[in-house]
Amino acid sequence: MIITITLNPSLDYIVEMDKFELGAVNRSTCEHVLPGGKGINVSIILNRLHIPTKALGFTAGFIGHDIEQLLAKYHVASDFIKVEEGLSRINVKLRGRIKETEINGNGPVIKSTDLSKLEEKLRWLQSGDIVVLAGSIPPSVPCTIYNEIIEMLEDLGVMIVIDAAGDLLKNTLKHRPFLIKPNHIELGELFGVNISSKDEVIVYAKRLQTLGARNVLVSMAGDGAVLLTAAGDIFKHNGLKGFVVNSVGAGDSMVAGFLAGFVKYNSYCEAFKWGIAAGSASAFSDLLATRRDIELLYKELCD
């Protein structure tokens, strides 16, 4: 079982328009309302690839209810903890022809008693299960929360995946997570450098391994991806050709594809291919990729 934990899920309101003018009345050409959050996106793609998954985290108010209802429509199992103070956030994403603008909410107040409830839900996990800690955290949660969750799980033998940025990621490395997935910009920010080539990615990804990460998967947008494994293998790909229409969820889809490939084949090579296929398929789609989209790109990688 793959458990995803999204501490600050959202209702994503996506508005598409021909142009956006600040201070004026703008008309949309298309709108979507979707459940959002990096862990939730991972669970949606895993479910589409027929990998057992459950989404955990915190929700609040009527927005939280809607998030859970939408996930149910996608046939994604969830077990969110309902908190009393505040509302789950609404993230507004404005898509123009050239640029995309996001307005992200803060989310509800999560108390120590709520975190204790999460700990209770994690006690049933078993050795070999995978836990994905993904995305940002609400302002009410301590920045050490990912470390605290990992420490809860250390004696259970689960595999930890981290998809986060900055100190939230860096502080977990001492726990030797199974997989981390920064993009090349986030990787550079960790070391105060600009990274533009795969050779540079390899240099700094190896540094993350010396700090504790076992496998490091780095996405590079249209320039492909790089994987450094715990065994010392390096996989590189220049990226699949296609028209990028959606940057939201592509990295999450790569994580889901990688895990699906690893669970199915116990192979880093296959996991890398499925990760590239899933990430690219979502980037080439208006919304998160379908199973068919991913499989077609996977076959292209194998030809």
Secondary structure as UniProt FT lines:
FT   STRAND          2..6
FT   STRAND          10..16
FT   TURN            22..23
FT   STRAND          30..36
FT   HELIX           38..48
FT   TURN            49..50
FT   STRAND          53..59
FT   HELIX           61..73
FT   TURN            74..75
FT   STRAND          77..78
FT   STRAND          81..82
FT   STRAND          89..95
FT   STRAND          100..103
FT   HELIX           112..122
FT   TURN            123..124
FT   TURN            127..128
FT   STRAND          130..134
FT   TURN            139..140
FT   TURN            143..144
FT   HELIX           145..153
FT   HELIX           154..156
FT   STRAND          159..163
FT   HELIX           166..170
FT   TURN            171..172
FT   HELIX           173..175
FT   STRAND          179..180
FT   HELIX           184..191
FT   HELIX           198..210
FT   TURN            211..212
FT   STRAND          215..219
FT   HELIX           221..223
FT   STRAND          225..228
FT   TURN            230..231
FT   STRAND          234..237
FT   TURN            248..249
FT   HELIX           250..265
FT   HELIX           268..283
FT   HELIX           291..302
//
